[in-house]
Amino acid sequence: MRRRSLLIAVPAGLAALAACGDDKSDSGKASETAAPSESEASAAPSPKIVEGPLPAITAGTRFGEKPTVAKGSGEPSKDLAVKTVIAGGGRTIAENDFVVAHYLGQVWSTAKVFDNSYDRKEPLAIQLAQGAIIDGWRYGLVGKKAGSRVQMAIPPTWGYGEQGNAQAGIKGTDTLVFVVDVQDTFNAKSSARGTDVAQDNIDLPKVGTNTDGKAPSIEVPDSDAPKKLVANYVIEGDGEKVGAEDSVLVQYKGVLWDGGKEFDSTYGRGQLTSFSLQQVVKGWAQGLTGKKVGSRVLIVIPPELGYGDNPPQGSEIKKDSTLVFSVDILAKL
């Protein structure tokens, strides 16, 4: 599997929920946006968070519905205004968590909507980390719970700064108003959630079913590797099925069939990863297609569906290796 950064593409038009946009760059890629250095970030004070003022939500008032938000009245606060409009009962969001959310963003003074995910029918999936997203989101969502609708008014200091974001039509003086429906939140300890499935084939690896965020065990049998792809549920979730063109957020661990030695793991790095099924080895793409979100899947990949005679340089993988993976499908992006 080719490693990618946690952030894939941010939806076009919102350069950067992924930080201060550089309108000369490809605003759809978080890795290409300008962001403060770690030293600058550590020196910057945290914003004061207040409850208002905030414009009224006049339609689409239920969680998950596209909202209509009134034009801001009077001068917006110079502080970060945050209000929980609908309180969810899910997991509490922490800084550096990976959130999946629908959102609408507009300009305070004009009510001009510059981006929303509802029309695309695809939620935003992004990490609340310095340099990955504007600070208004990073500070405003921390402490909220999954299942919540959160409204925020973000002044330039905690948005795109004095340079604004020309591509999105945002000036350096604009306060931004967001409505965010947080569907879920994940961190490095997230695991599959579902029903254990019997692993009764003694000729296949057995994968641990712990869901405590620690890496599951993978016991490779002392037998010949299968010649065909294996993709079996270890834990079956109840989420949507993954399509062949989808992107997914996962935890995974990979070992070699010969000897059972681990060669890669998100658990070891302490960071989730996301990718498109069109950008990984065929065994991953075929093995995860049709599987349900929330599941843990055992994938055994024969060489012709893995790296064959061209393994990644510097890796523990040798030519014509059969690869064994435990994959937790946390979200479909």
Helices and strands as residue ranges (DSSP letters): G 30-32, H 38-43, E 49-50, E 57-59, E 68-69, E 80-86, E 98-107, E 113-116, E 124-127, H 135-140, E 149-154, G 156-158, G 166-168, E 176-186, E 195-196, E 206-207, E 218-219, E 230-236, E 247-256, E 262-265, H 266-269, E 273-276, G 277-279, H 282-288, E 296-301, G 303-305, E 323-332
